[in-house]
Amino acid sequence: MSTLPRTSPALRISAITIRLHSRRSLRSITFSINEIQRDDNWVQLGQDSLTATFTPPLNISTPDHLKLELNARLLRIGPKAIAEMDQVLDIHVGELLHNHADQPGQRELKETYGKVEVIILLWNKAATISQSNTITGTIAGTSSDYGESANLVPTTEDVLYVCPRFRILLIGKTGVGKSSLINETFGVRDALVSDFAPGQADIETEIFSEKNPQFVLHDSRGFEPGEEGSFQTVRDFIQTRDKMLALKDKLHAIWVCMAIPVSGGRLLEIGLEELFHLKNEGALGDVPMIAVFTKFDELVVREDRRHDADLSEEELSELAEKAFERECLEPFRTKVGHQIPYNAVSTQEGYESTLTDLIRVTFENVQHHFGPEASIVTAIAQKASSIVKIEGCIA
């Protein structure tokens, strides 16, 4: 039996992450395809990493040529330790995919160029196939790409039609670091919680960002003294959203933010404690609720000051983690139990891994409670973890 001829594989790039394995801070990337420069939003994942997500994915083929121009700065302890570095990476798609072009399906390709690691998330479109083949695809393909016999998971476009935005409720008093947390984890600078004065934006207000179209925020300012109706407002809002039929209208996650009490003081306000109990009892529905303990860096600084010895980073980190367990986690679990997931975070430089962990916990809980559509949008919306973004796209 004769088969249809094969053509050069058509491919889609869903995301690119660039990571430096050196003491340099990656500052910017200029990306070109066949010498045509693109205007993409490269998001900082840490000092050494930048990532760009393409929705819809970029269509490329094996003859195409990709160019990445990197600008980095040398990191060194001490004054005036700034040294700029520019590096150009030329990537020929045909060479990159030499051993992979005939394998359909979305995957992650890693290539190292000196001290630069390039991670490319690809979907193989397999433009022309054998008559006897049946291709099973995952996210970022369309059924028209593969013929009517293909058995496909919904495409990114389908997912965004059902659930165009990751919808999150932020609960916490003013000053706990909510704005910086949202800015760092979702890459937005034009939808700051702090931009709204008290009474100007209530919990029903949808806060959008032009820089992140897959993200929408609701903000509750916590349960301040003298605001007896605020707890009921938050409870009713969560329950109302839980009853909504459309996935796009439901809350997909709740972050309850509490500053770590490094100088003493109360960890849990009465309203927050009651809210956690309602969640444990099932009165707030399926939406995952995560306890976020902010300003972990201040706890590290405190522990450093308490000890006169010249501690290594590992020793200081261990002391801070023990202090967190003793002063925050144990009292928290005593009051609300072990059912509520948690993360200690900081938005300061050097603590990027805490934000990655928070996104990981959020993504896994959204996936568990709402399935692939909401978790894929979560992965697309967040900007703190390239691994979660990749896993979300191939879930």
NUNU-484027 format. One line per field, with one value per residue (C-alpha): residue in one letter; x, z, y. Coordinates in steps of 0.5 Angstrom, whole numbers, m for minus. Layout:
<sites>
residu: (A / ...) $
u: (X / ...) $
w: (Z / ...) $
v: (Y / ...) $
</sites>
This chain:
<sites>
residu: (M / S / T / L / P / R / T / S / P / A / L / R / I / S / A / I / T / I / R / L / H / S / R / R / S / L / R / S / I / T / F / S / I / N / E / I / Q / R / D / D / N / W / V / Q / L / G / Q / D / S / L / T / A / T / F / T / P / P / L / N / I / S / T / P / D / H / L / K / L / E / L / N / A / R / L / L / R / I / G / P / K / A / I / A / E / M / D / Q / V / L / D / I / H / V / G / E / L / L / H / N / H / A / D / Q / P / G / Q / R / E / L / K / E / T / Y / G / K / V / E / V / I / I / L / L / W / N / K / A / A / T / I / S / Q / S / N / T / I / T / G / T / I / A / G / T / S / S / D / Y / G / E / S / A / N / L / V / P / T / T / E / D / V / L / Y / V / C / P / R / F / R / I / L / L / I / G / K / T / G / V / G / K / S / S / L / I / N / E / T / F / G / V / R / D / A / L / V / S / D / F / A / P / G / Q / A / D / I / E / T / E / I / F / S / E / K / N / P / Q / F / V / L / H / D / S / R / G / F / E / P / G / E / E / G / S / F / Q / T / V / R / D / F / I / Q / T / R / D / K / M / L / A / L / K / D / K / L / H / A / I / W / V / C / M / A / I / P / V / S / G / G / R / L / L / E / I / G / L / E / E / L / F / H / L / K / N / E / G / A / L / G / D / V / P / M / I / A / V / F / T / K / F / D / E / L / V / V / R / E / D / R / R / H / D / A / D / L / S / E / E / E / L / S / E / L / A / E / K / A / F / E / R / E / C / L / E / P / F / R / T / K / V / G / H / Q / I / P / Y / N / A / V / S / T / Q / E / G / Y / E / S / T / L / T / D / L / I / R / V / T / F / E / N / V / Q / H / H / F / G / P / E / A / S / I / V / T / A / I / A / Q / K / A / S / S / I / V / K / I / E / G / C / I / A) $
u: (0 / 3 / 3 / 3 / 9 / 12 / 14 / 18 / 15 / 11 / 12 / 9 / 13 / 9 / 14 / 22 / 26 / 33 / 37 / 45 / 49 / 54 / 54 / 51 / 44 / 40 / 37 / 33 / 33 / 31 / 28 / 28 / 25 / 29 / 32 / 25 / 25 / 19 / 16 / 15 / 14 / 20 / 18 / 24 / 24 / 30 / 36 / 39 / 32 / 27 / 21 / 16 / 10 / 7 / m1 / m3 / 4 / 9 / 9 / 15 / 19 / 25 / 28 / 27 / 33 / 32 / 36 / 36 / 40 / 42 / 44 / 47 / 50 / 56 / 54 / 59 / 59 / 62 / 61 / 61 / 61 / 57 / 60 / 55 / 55 / 52 / 51 / 48 / 45 / 44 / 39 / 37 / 31 / 33 / 39 / 35 / 30 / 35 / 33 / 26 / 22 / 19 / 16 / 9 / 7 / 9 / 15 / 21 / 27 / 34 / 40 / 46 / 50 / 56 / 54 / 47 / 41 / 35 / 29 / 24 / 17 / 15 / 9 / 10 / 4 / 6 / 3 / 3 / 2 / 2 / m6 / m5 / m3 / m7 / m4 / m6 / m4 / m4 / m5 / m3 / m6 / m12 / m16 / m16 / m9 / m9 / m15 / m22 / m19 / m15 / m16 / m14 / m14 / m17 / m13 / m10 / m15 / m21 / m19 / m18 / m25 / m28 / m24 / m20 / m17 / m14 / m19 / m16 / m18 / m13 / m15 / m10 / m9 / m6 / 2 / 2 / 6 / 0 / 1 / 9 / 7 / 2 / 7 / 12 / 8 / 4 / 8 / 4 / 5 / m1 / m6 / m3 / m8 / m5 / m7 / m14 / m16 / m20 / m27 / m25 / m25 / m29 / m29 / m33 / m29 / m25 / m18 / m15 / m8 / m6 / 0 / m3 / m10 / m10 / m11 / m16 / m16 / m21 / m18 / m21 / m17 / m18 / m22 / m20 / m22 / m29 / m31 / m36 / m39 / m33 / m32 / m40 / m38 / m32 / m36 / m42 / m37 / m34 / m40 / m43 / m38 / m37 / m45 / m44 / m44 / m39 / m32 / m29 / m34 / m31 / m26 / m20 / m16 / m16 / m9 / m10 / m4 / m1 / 6 / 10 / 10 / 18 / 17 / 12 / 4 / m2 / m1 / m8 / m14 / m21 / m24 / m18 / m19 / m26 / m25 / m20 / m25 / m31 / m26 / m24 / m32 / m33 / m38 / m34 / m34 / m28 / m24 / m17 / m15 / m8 / m4 / 1 / 6 / 9 / 16 / 20 / 26 / 25 / 25 / 32 / 35 / 32 / 35 / 42 / 42 / 40 / 47 / 54 / 57 / 59 / 54 / 54 / 47 / 45 / 46 / 42 / 37 / 36 / 35 / 30 / 26 / 26 / 24 / 18 / 16 / 16 / 13 / 8 / 7 / 6 / 1 / m3 / m4 / m6 / m12 / m14 / m11 / m7 / m12 / m10 / m4 / 1 / 8 / 12 / 15 / 19 / 19 / 26 / 32 / 34 / 28 / 25 / 24 / 19 / 15 / 16 / 14 / 7 / 6 / 7 / 2 / m3 / m3 / m3 / m9 / m13 / m11 / m14 / m20 / m22 / m19 / m14 / m18 / m17 / m10 / m8 / m10 / m6 / 0 / m1 / m2 / 3 / 10 / 14 / 16 / 18 / 17 / 10 / 8 / 11 / 7 / 1 / 1 / 3 / m2) $
w: (0 / m2 / 3 / 3 / 2 / 8 / 8 / 13 / 20 / 22 / 29 / 34 / 40 / 46 / 51 / 51 / 57 / 58 / 64 / 65 / 69 / 71 / 76 / 72 / 72 / 65 / 64 / 57 / 51 / 44 / 40 / 32 / 27 / 20 / 22 / 24 / 31 / 35 / 41 / 46 / 54 / 57 / 64 / 70 / 73 / 78 / 77 / 72 / 68 / 63 / 60 / 54 / 53 / 46 / 46 / 41 / 39 / 34 / 28 / 25 / 21 / 20 / 15 / 20 / 24 / 31 / 34 / 41 / 43 / 51 / 55 / 62 / 68 / 72 / 79 / 84 / 92 / 93 / 90 / 83 / 81 / 74 / 68 / 62 / 57 / 50 / 47 / 41 / 40 / 33 / 33 / 27 / 28 / 23 / 27 / 34 / 32 / 28 / 32 / 34 / 28 / 27 / 34 / 34 / 41 / 45 / 49 / 52 / 49 / 52 / 49 / 52 / 49 / 53 / 60 / 57 / 57 / 52 / 54 / 48 / 49 / 42 / 39 / 33 / 28 / 23 / 17 / 13 / 15 / 13 / 11 / 16 / 22 / 28 / 32 / 39 / 41 / 47 / 48 / 43 / 37 / 33 / 31 / 24 / 24 / 24 / 21 / 23 / 26 / 31 / 39 / 42 / 49 / 48 / 45 / 48 / 44 / 47 / 54 / 54 / 51 / 57 / 62 / 59 / 66 / 72 / 78 / 85 / 91 / 95 / 103 / 107 / 111 / 108 / 109 / 109 / 102 / 97 / 92 / 91 / 91 / 86 / 82 / 82 / 81 / 76 / 72 / 73 / 74 / 72 / 77 / 84 / 90 / 93 / 88 / 91 / 97 / 102 / 100 / 93 / 91 / 94 / 93 / 87 / 83 / 78 / 77 / 70 / 67 / 60 / 61 / 63 / 60 / 63 / 70 / 74 / 81 / 87 / 93 / 100 / 105 / 111 / 117 / 120 / 127 / 127 / 121 / 123 / 116 / 112 / 114 / 112 / 106 / 104 / 106 / 102 / 96 / 96 / 97 / 91 / 86 / 88 / 86 / 79 / 73 / 69 / 70 / 68 / 73 / 79 / 84 / 82 / 88 / 95 / 98 / 105 / 106 / 113 / 115 / 119 / 126 / 127 / 133 / 136 / 135 / 133 / 127 / 126 / 126 / 129 / 122 / 119 / 124 / 123 / 115 / 115 / 119 / 114 / 109 / 113 / 114 / 107 / 107 / 102 / 96 / 92 / 91 / 94 / 100 / 101 / 107 / 105 / 110 / 107 / 109 / 110 / 109 / 115 / 119 / 116 / 118 / 125 / 126 / 123 / 128 / 134 / 133 / 133 / 130 / 122 / 119 / 113 / 108 / 109 / 117 / 117 / 112 / 117 / 123 / 120 / 117 / 125 / 127 / 122 / 124 / 131 / 131 / 125 / 123 / 129 / 132 / 125 / 125 / 133 / 131 / 124 / 123 / 118 / 112 / 109 / 105 / 106 / 104 / 107 / 102 / 100 / 94 / 96 / 91 / 93 / 95 / 88 / 90 / 95 / 90 / 85 / 91 / 92 / 85 / 85 / 91 / 87 / 81 / 84 / 88 / 82 / 78 / 83 / 84 / 78 / 72 / 66 / 64 / 70 / 71 / 64 / 65 / 72 / 69 / 63 / 68 / 73 / 71 / 77 / 75 / 68 / 70 / 72 / 65 / 61 / 66 / 65 / 57 / 57 / 62) $
v: (0 / 7 / 12 / 20 / 23 / 27 / 34 / 38 / 38 / 44 / 46 / 50 / 54 / 55 / 57 / 59 / 59 / 62 / 60 / 62 / 58 / 63 / 69 / 74 / 77 / 76 / 83 / 82 / 78 / 80 / 74 / 74 / 69 / 69 / 76 / 79 / 81 / 80 / 84 / 79 / 80 / 76 / 75 / 75 / 68 / 69 / 73 / 68 / 66 / 69 / 66 / 68 / 64 / 64 / 64 / 62 / 58 / 60 / 56 / 55 / 49 / 46 / 51 / 57 / 60 / 63 / 68 / 70 / 76 / 76 / 82 / 80 / 83 / 80 / 79 / 80 / 82 / 89 / 96 / 98 / 91 / 92 / 89 / 88 / 82 / 81 / 74 / 72 / 65 / 62 / 56 / 53 / 49 / 43 / 42 / 42 / 37 / 33 / 27 / 29 / 31 / 25 / 24 / 28 / 31 / 37 / 36 / 40 / 41 / 43 / 45 / 48 / 53 / 54 / 57 / 58 / 53 / 54 / 50 / 50 / 47 / 45 / 42 / 38 / 39 / 33 / 37 / 31 / 24 / 17 / 14 / 9 / 13 / 16 / 22 / 23 / 30 / 34 / 42 / 47 / 43 / 43 / 37 / 40 / 40 / 32 / 30 / 27 / 21 / 24 / 23 / 30 / 33 / 40 / 46 / 52 / 56 / 51 / 52 / 59 / 59 / 55 / 59 / 65 / 67 / 65 / 68 / 69 / 72 / 75 / 76 / 80 / 86 / 92 / 92 / 84 / 85 / 83 / 87 / 85 / 78 / 79 / 83 / 78 / 71 / 74 / 79 / 85 / 92 / 95 / 92 / 93 / 92 / 98 / 103 / 102 / 106 / 103 / 103 / 105 / 97 / 92 / 84 / 84 / 89 / 85 / 87 / 86 / 87 / 89 / 85 / 79 / 77 / 71 / 74 / 77 / 79 / 80 / 83 / 83 / 87 / 82 / 83 / 90 / 91 / 95 / 92 / 86 / 85 / 84 / 77 / 75 / 79 / 75 / 68 / 70 / 72 / 65 / 61 / 65 / 64 / 57 / 56 / 59 / 54 / 57 / 55 / 62 / 65 / 61 / 62 / 58 / 59 / 63 / 66 / 68 / 72 / 73 / 77 / 72 / 76 / 77 / 81 / 78 / 79 / 75 / 70 / 69 / 74 / 71 / 72 / 68 / 63 / 62 / 62 / 56 / 52 / 54 / 51 / 45 / 44 / 44 / 50 / 54 / 49 / 46 / 52 / 51 / 56 / 57 / 60 / 64 / 67 / 73 / 77 / 70 / 74 / 78 / 72 / 70 / 77 / 77 / 70 / 73 / 78 / 73 / 69 / 72 / 67 / 68 / 63 / 60 / 61 / 53 / 54 / 61 / 58 / 52 / 57 / 61 / 54 / 52 / 59 / 59 / 52 / 53 / 60 / 60 / 53 / 49 / 55 / 55 / 47 / 47 / 52 / 50 / 43 / 40 / 40 / 47 / 48 / 53 / 57 / 61 / 66 / 73 / 77 / 80 / 78 / 71 / 68 / 66 / 59 / 61 / 64 / 58 / 53 / 57 / 57 / 49 / 48 / 53 / 49 / 42 / 44 / 47 / 41 / 37 / 41 / 43 / 39 / 41 / 47 / 51 / 48 / 50 / 57 / 57 / 55 / 60 / 66 / 65 / 68 / 65 / 58 / 55 / 48 / 49 / 53 / 47 / 42 / 46 / 46 / 38 / 36) $
</sites>
